């Protein structure tokens, strides 16, 4: 069990996401981000499967065939697209699953979450392209689980981050994306 290391990792992640959320004007979301990671259901699994360079949920999934911590987490945190998946007998791809569009503020938090995860796990090797690279590695598997609107906006932010950097991307999200309508 790596209780202290896991605590430091999730707290560091939470603080990095909070900084990103604050840059976008999402103060409440920044403060509340990922509090469920400190609950026993998620925390002790994270400490047990801690590795420091990837999510402990993946190690739990490899060990047990599923991640109880992840199921708990994604059901309580609206910044995960999986929270927004419903079922339908008329799903376009025949899976029975139907993605709903995420509200803009949660798309923005999801972006900050992905950026922070790359910074935490890649440590000193982090570049502004990492979040896009990680997304592109997994997009084929999850493509039909993202609502087209959610996917379009997330990809816009990830590409902007890769090409123009953090400051300009956060500025765009705060002053153009979240303030439109």
C-alpha positions, -999 to +999 in steps of 0.1 A: +000+000+000+013+034-010-011+056+010+012+087+013+024+086-023-012+081-036-024+110-014+003+133-027-004+123-063-042+129-062-037+161-042-012+174-067-035+165-095-064+182-078-044+214-073-032+215-110-068+210-121-079+237-097-054+261-112-067+254-147-103+258-136-095+291-119-078+303-151-112+296-169-133+312-142-146+279-129-139+285-092-164+262-076-155+234-100-119+239-092-125+236-055-148+206-058-128+187-084-123+150-077-133+151-040-146+115-044-109+104-048-106+109-010-135+085-002-126+050+010-140+034-021-116+052-044-087+061-020-078+027-007-079+011-042-057+039-055-032+033-026-032-004-033-026-001-070-005+030-070+024+031-095+030+068-099+031+069-137-004+059-146-039+056-131-042+030-104-077+023-118-060+007-149-040-016-126-072-025-107-089-032-140-060-055-151-061-074-118-099-078-113-113-073-149-130-040-139-123-010-117-147-005-088-130+027-080-135+040-115-172+030-115-176+050-083-156+079-096-172+084-130-207+082-115-200+112-092-179+135-114-196+153-143-163+162-159-160+126-172-178+119-205-188+085-191-210+102-166-231+114-196-237+081-212-273+069-212-289+038-228-313+038-257-329+011-278-323+034-308-286+042-304-271+050-338-242+026-335-262-004-322-244-005-288-275+005-268-255+033-254-263+069-262-239+098-253-256+130-241-239+164-248-219+176-218-226+211-205-198+235-216-184+240-180-178+203-177-161+200-211-138+228-199-131+209-166-125+177-185-099+195-206-082+208-174-084+173-160-067+157-190-040+184-191-033+179-154-031+141-157-005+144-184+015+169-163+014+146-133+022+113-150+047+126-175+064+148-148+095+166-163+089+152-198+055+169-202+049+189-234+018+207-245+012+180-271+009+152-246-029+155-239-036+154-276-013+124-281-030+105-252-065+114-265-056+102-301-043+069-288-077+062-271-101+079-295-107+049-317-119+029-287-141+057-272-152+076-302-188+065-302-191+072-265-185+109-269-214+131-281-204+148-313-206+183-297-185+172-267-159+155-290-157+186-313-150+210-284-126+187-266-106+181-298-106+219-304-091+225-270-065+197-272-054+209-306-052+245-295-032+235-265-008+215-287-004+244-312-008+276-291-001+265-255-019+267-222-023+304-217-040+310-250-062+279-247-074+288-212-080+324-223-101+312-253-121+288-231-128+315-205-136+345-227-150+329-258-162+294-252-178+298-218-192+333-224-209+326-257-247+322-261 
